[in-house]
Amino acid sequence: MKKYLLISLILILSAFSDFFELLAKSPKLYVVTRSTKKFKLNSRDDSIVGLFSTKDKGKTWQHYGWKYTKCFSVSIAKLDNRDIFYLSCGNGVLKSGDGGKNWTITTGWNITECLKTAIDPTNPDPLNRIALAEARVGNYGIASQYAADAVDKDPNNPRLHGNLGRMYYRNGEIEKAINELRLAVQGGLTEDGVVVKGLPLDDPNDDRVVEFYYTYGLALAKGGQCDLANQIFQLLLNIKPDDEIVLANAQEGLVICGEIEPTSTPEVE
């Protein structure tokens, strides 16, 4: 019995030794605390728990996110100078794309009590999802940064180029938008020589691809390339003549190019 107690004590001391060695060497240490004995449901006096970090060997701690978050572990993806946090929590997986300032729940009601999260460093999908989330709230500059990071991970993916082009267009960066949307729609070579195959309009119900086309047309119109813009709008009108969104965007582009008056309706050839 004494032998087993001694072995257990050695293992515990070894674990603490490793922890403090890591604390001494690491410029920033992240720790997840799950709960406290004082916790009471809906109490205003609960201790703050969740994700913390320290840069001074534990003297001071910074808390991230909501005041009381029952979590078990954290995974961190490094992107340039930005940290993307994935917190495995009782209510699912929480994600922050801005270093812990803002958080969203990424999982549905049927996924709870998550213990660990693994990050695939080659998968562009998390970056693309963050870009789309930022775009939904109008942060197109930030969205374009994440969309560009997604393209870097999968540079021959035309949909990622299309999403990046959309972000550039919404942010008023027309030339960049044209370059990215051209790759998505027509295909071609990136600046690094990567071959991108364009997305055909063979499925008119693929709303995202349709959006790439009319956004490309609008960018071309604003960039003074009206001959190609008019061709794209006419193609869209022939394929989806009854689509109100397509009609509105085609009309806007044709007005920019001086093909129709602002109150006119474009004709389908």
Contacts in CASP RR format, 6 or more apart in sequence:
PFRMAT RR
TARGET T0000
AUTHOR 0000-0000-0000
METHOD contacts of the structure
MODEL  1
MKKYLLISLILILSAFSDFFELLAKSPKLYVVTRSTKKFKLNSRDDSIVG
LFSTKDKGKTWQHYGWKYTKCFSVSIAKLDNRDIFYLSCGNGVLKSGDGG
KNWTITTGWNITECLKTAIDPTNPDPLNRIALAEARVGNYGIASQYAADA
VDKDPNNPRLHGNLGRMYYRNGEIEKAINELRLAVQGGLTEDGVVVKGLP
LDDPNDDRVVEFYYTYGLALAKGGQCDLANQIFQLLLNIKPDDEIVLANA
QEGLVICGEIEPTSTPEVE
22 29 0 8 1.000
23 29 0 8 1.000
23 54 0 8 1.000
23 57 0 8 1.000
23 58 0 8 1.000
24 57 0 8 1.000
27 55 0 8 1.000
28 53 0 8 1.000
28 54 0 8 1.000
28 55 0 8 1.000
29 53 0 8 1.000
29 54 0 8 1.000
29 58 0 8 1.000
30 51 0 8 1.000
30 52 0 8 1.000
30 53 0 8 1.000
30 74 0 8 1.000
30 76 0 8 1.000
31 51 0 8 1.000
31 52 0 8 1.000
31 53 0 8 1.000
31 54 0 8 1.000
31 61 0 8 1.000
32 50 0 8 1.000
32 51 0 8 1.000
32 52 0 8 1.000
32 71 0 8 1.000
32 72 0 8 1.000
32 73 0 8 1.000
32 74 0 8 1.000
32 87 0 8 1.000
33 49 0 8 1.000
33 50 0 8 1.000
33 52 0 8 1.000
34 49 0 8 1.000
34 50 0 8 1.000
34 70 0 8 1.000
34 71 0 8 1.000
34 72 0 8 1.000
35 49 0 8 1.000
35 70 0 8 1.000
36 46 0 8 1.000
36 47 0 8 1.000
36 49 0 8 1.000
38 45 0 8 1.000
38 46 0 8 1.000
38 47 0 8 1.000
39 46 0 8 1.000
39 47 0 8 1.000
39 49 0 8 1.000
39 68 0 8 1.000
40 46 0 8 1.000
46 67 0 8 1.000
46 68 0 8 1.000
48 63 0 8 1.000
48 67 0 8 1.000
48 68 0 8 1.000
49 68 0 8 1.000
49 69 0 8 1.000
49 70 0 8 1.000
49 71 0 8 1.000
50 63 0 8 1.000
50 64 0 8 1.000
50 65 0 8 1.000
50 68 0 8 1.000
50 69 0 8 1.000
50 70 0 8 1.000
50 71 0 8 1.000
50 87 0 8 1.000
51 63 0 8 1.000
51 64 0 8 1.000
51 65 0 8 1.000
51 69 0 8 1.000
51 71 0 8 1.000
51 74 0 8 1.000
51 85 0 8 1.000
51 87 0 8 1.000
51 100 0 8 1.000
52 61 0 8 1.000
52 62 0 8 1.000
52 63 0 8 1.000
52 64 0 8 1.000
53 61 0 8 1.000
53 62 0 8 1.000
53 64 0 8 1.000
54 60 0 8 1.000
54 61 0 8 1.000
54 62 0 8 1.000
64 85 0 8 1.000
64 96 0 8 1.000
64 99 0 8 1.000
64 100 0 8 1.000
65 96 0 8 1.000
65 100 0 8 1.000
65 103 0 8 1.000
66 103 0 8 1.000
69 87 0 8 1.000
69 89 0 8 1.000
69 94 0 8 1.000
70 89 0 8 1.000
70 90 0 8 1.000
70 91 0 8 1.000
71 87 0 8 1.000
71 88 0 8 1.000
71 89 0 8 1.000
71 90 0 8 1.000
71 94 0 8 1.000
72 88 0 8 1.000
72 89 0 8 1.000
72 90 0 8 1.000
72 114 0 8 1.000
72 115 0 8 1.000
72 116 0 8 1.000
73 87 0 8 1.000
73 88 0 8 1.000
73 115 0 8 1.000
73 116 0 8 1.000
73 117 0 8 1.000
74 85 0 8 1.000
74 86 0 8 1.000
74 87 0 8 1.000
74 88 0 8 1.000
74 117 0 8 1.000
75 85 0 8 1.000
75 86 0 8 1.000
75 88 0 8 1.000
75 116 0 8 1.000
75 117 0 8 1.000
75 118 0 8 1.000
75 119 0 8 1.000
76 83 0 8 1.000
76 84 0 8 1.000
76 85 0 8 1.000
76 86 0 8 1.000
76 119 0 8 1.000
77 83 0 8 1.000
77 84 0 8 1.000
77 86 0 8 1.000
77 119 0 8 1.000
77 121 0 8 1.000
77 126 0 8 1.000
78 84 0 8 1.000
79 127 0 8 1.000
79 149 0 8 1.000
80 149 0 8 1.000
82 97 0 8 1.000
82 98 0 8 1.000
82 99 0 8 1.000
83 97 0 8 1.000
83 99 0 8 1.000
83 100 0 8 1.000
84 95 0 8 1.000
84 96 0 8 1.000
84 97 0 8 1.000
84 99 0 8 1.000
84 126 0 8 1.000
84 130 0 8 1.000
85 94 0 8 1.000
85 95 0 8 1.000
85 96 0 8 1.000
85 97 0 8 1.000
85 99 0 8 1.000
85 100 0 8 1.000
86 93 0 8 1.000
86 94 0 8 1.000
86 95 0 8 1.000
86 106 0 8 1.000
86 117 0 8 1.000
86 119 0 8 1.000
87 93 0 8 1.000
87 94 0 8 1.000
87 95 0 8 1.000
87 96 0 8 1.000
87 103 0 8 1.000
87 117 0 8 1.000
88 114 0 8 1.000
88 115 0 8 1.000
88 116 0 8 1.000
88 117 0 8 1.000
89 114 0 8 1.000
90 112 0 8 1.000
90 113 0 8 1.000
90 114 0 8 1.000
91 105 0 8 1.000
91 112 0 8 1.000
92 105 0 8 1.000
92 106 0 8 1.000
92 107 0 8 1.000
92 108 0 8 1.000
92 111 0 8 1.000
92 112 0 8 1.000
92 113 0 8 1.000
92 114 0 8 1.000
93 105 0 8 1.000
93 106 0 8 1.000
93 107 0 8 1.000
93 111 0 8 1.000
93 114 0 8 1.000
93 117 0 8 1.000
94 103 0 8 1.000
94 104 0 8 1.000
94 105 0 8 1.000
94 106 0 8 1.000
95 103 0 8 1.000
95 104 0 8 1.000
95 105 0 8 1.000
95 106 0 8 1.000
95 126 0 8 1.000
95 130 0 8 1.000
96 102 0 8 1.000
96 103 0 8 1.000
96 104 0 8 1.000
97 130 0 8 1.000
97 146 0 8 1.000
98 142 0 8 1.000
104 133 0 8 1.000
106 129 0 8 1.000
107 114 0 8 1.000
119 126 0 8 1.000
122 153 0 8 1.000
123 153 0 8 1.000
124 149 0 8 1.000
124 150 0 8 1.000
124 151 0 8 1.000
124 153 0 8 1.000
124 154 0 8 1.000
124 157 0 8 1.000
124 160 0 8 1.000
125 150 0 8 1.000
127 146 0 8 1.000
127 147 0 8 1.000
127 149 0 8 1.000
127 150 0 8 1.000
127 153 0 8 1.000
128 146 0 8 1.000
128 147 0 8 1.000
128 150 0 8 1.000
128 160 0 8 1.000
128 163 0 8 1.000
130 143 0 8 1.000
130 146 0 8 1.000
131 143 0 8 1.000
131 144 0 8 1.000
131 145 0 8 1.000
131 146 0 8 1.000
131 147 0 8 1.000
131 150 0 8 1.000
131 163 0 8 1.000
131 164 0 8 1.000
131 167 0 8 1.000
132 143 0 8 1.000
132 163 0 8 1.000
134 140 0 8 1.000
134 141 0 8 1.000
134 142 0 8 1.000
134 143 0 8 1.000
134 146 0 8 1.000
135 143 0 8 1.000
135 166 0 8 1.000
135 167 0 8 1.000
135 170 0 8 1.000
138 170 0 8 1.000
140 167 0 8 1.000
140 170 0 8 1.000
140 171 0 8 1.000
140 172 0 8 1.000
141 167 0 8 1.000
141 171 0 8 1.000
143 167 0 8 1.000
143 170 0 8 1.000
143 171 0 8 1.000
144 164 0 8 1.000
144 165 0 8 1.000
144 167 0 8 1.000
144 168 0 8 1.000
144 171 0 8 1.000
144 173 0 8 1.000
147 160 0 8 1.000
147 163 0 8 1.000
147 164 0 8 1.000
147 165 0 8 1.000
147 167 0 8 1.000
148 164 0 8 1.000
150 160 0 8 1.000
150 163 0 8 1.000
150 164 0 8 1.000
151 157 0 8 1.000
151 160 0 8 1.000
151 161 0 8 1.000
151 164 0 8 1.000
151 180 0 8 1.000
154 160 0 8 1.000
155 190 0 8 1.000
155 192 0 8 1.000
155 194 0 8 1.000
155 196 0 8 1.000
156 194 0 8 1.000
156 195 0 8 1.000
156 196 0 8 1.000
156 197 0 8 1.000
157 196 0 8 1.000
158 183 0 8 1.000
158 184 0 8 1.000
158 187 0 8 1.000
158 196 0 8 1.000
158 197 0 8 1.000
158 198 0 8 1.000
158 199 0 8 1.000
159 184 0 8 1.000
159 199 0 8 1.000
159 208 0 8 1.000
159 209 0 8 1.000
161 180 0 8 1.000
161 181 0 8 1.000
161 183 0 8 1.000
161 184 0 8 1.000
161 196 0 8 1.000
162 180 0 8 1.000
162 181 0 8 1.000
162 183 0 8 1.000
162 184 0 8 1.000
162 185 0 8 1.000
162 212 0 8 1.000
164 180 0 8 1.000
165 176 0 8 1.000
165 177 0 8 1.000
165 180 0 8 1.000
165 181 0 8 1.000
165 184 0 8 1.000
165 215 0 8 1.000
165 219 0 8 1.000
166 177 0 8 1.000
166 181 0 8 1.000
166 211 0 8 1.000
166 212 0 8 1.000
166 215 0 8 1.000
168 174 0 8 1.000
168 176 0 8 1.000
168 177 0 8 1.000
168 180 0 8 1.000
169 177 0 8 1.000
169 181 0 8 1.000
169 215 0 8 1.000
169 218 0 8 1.000
169 219 0 8 1.000
174 219 0 8 1.000
174 222 0 8 1.000
174 223 0 8 1.000
175 223 0 8 1.000
177 215 0 8 1.000
177 219 0 8 1.000
178 216 0 8 1.000
178 219 0 8 1.000
178 220 0 8 1.000
178 223 0 8 1.000
178 225 0 8 1.000
181 212 0 8 1.000
181 215 0 8 1.000
181 216 0 8 1.000
181 217 0 8 1.000
181 219 0 8 1.000
182 188 0 8 1.000
182 216 0 8 1.000
183 190 0 8 1.000
183 196 0 8 1.000
183 198 0 8 1.000
184 196 0 8 1.000
184 198 0 8 1.000
184 199 0 8 1.000
184 212 0 8 1.000
184 216 0 8 1.000
185 198 0 8 1.000
185 199 0 8 1.000
185 212 0 8 1.000
185 213 0 8 1.000
185 216 0 8 1.000
185 232 0 8 1.000
186 198 0 8 1.000
187 196 0 8 1.000
187 197 0 8 1.000
187 198 0 8 1.000
188 195 0 8 1.000
188 196 0 8 1.000
188 197 0 8 1.000
188 198 0 8 1.000
189 195 0 8 1.000
189 196 0 8 1.000
190 196 0 8 1.000
199 209 0 8 1.000
199 212 0 8 1.000
201 209 0 8 1.000
201 210 0 8 1.000
201 213 0 8 1.000
201 235 0 8 1.000
201 236 0 8 1.000
201 239 0 8 1.000
203 209 0 8 1.000
204 210 0 8 1.000
204 239 0 8 1.000
204 240 0 8 1.000
210 236 0 8 1.000
210 240 0 8 1.000
210 243 0 8 1.000
210 246 0 8 1.000
213 232 0 8 1.000
213 235 0 8 1.000
213 236 0 8 1.000
214 232 0 8 1.000
214 233 0 8 1.000
214 236 0 8 1.000
214 245 0 8 1.000
214 246 0 8 1.000
214 249 0 8 1.000
214 250 0 8 1.000
215 249 0 8 1.000
216 232 0 8 1.000
217 228 0 8 1.000
217 229 0 8 1.000
217 232 0 8 1.000
217 233 0 8 1.000
217 253 0 8 1.000
218 229 0 8 1.000
218 249 0 8 1.000
218 252 0 8 1.000
218 253 0 8 1.000
218 256 0 8 1.000
220 226 0 8 1.000
220 228 0 8 1.000
220 229 0 8 1.000
220 232 0 8 1.000
221 229 0 8 1.000
221 253 0 8 1.000
221 254 0 8 1.000
221 256 0 8 1.000
221 257 0 8 1.000
222 256 0 8 1.000
224 257 0 8 1.000
226 256 0 8 1.000
226 257 0 8 1.000
226 258 0 8 1.000
226 259 0 8 1.000
229 253 0 8 1.000
229 256 0 8 1.000
229 257 0 8 1.000
230 254 0 8 1.000
230 257 0 8 1.000
230 259 0 8 1.000
233 249 0 8 1.000
233 250 0 8 1.000
233 253 0 8 1.000
233 254 0 8 1.000
233 266 0 8 1.000
234 268 0 8 1.000
234 269 0 8 1.000
236 246 0 8 1.000
236 249 0 8 1.000
236 250 0 8 1.000
237 246 0 8 1.000
237 247 0 8 1.000
237 250 0 8 1.000
237 266 0 8 1.000
237 268 0 8 1.000
237 269 0 8 1.000
238 268 0 8 1.000
238 269 0 8 1.000
240 246 0 8 1.000
241 247 0 8 1.000
241 268 0 8 1.000
247 265 0 8 1.000
247 266 0 8 1.000
250 266 0 8 1.000
251 260 0 8 1.000
251 264 0 8 1.000
251 265 0 8 1.000
251 266 0 8 1.000
254 260 0 8 1.000
254 266 0 8 1.000
255 261 0 8 1.000
255 262 0 8 1.000
259 266 0 8 1.000
260 266 0 8 1.000
END
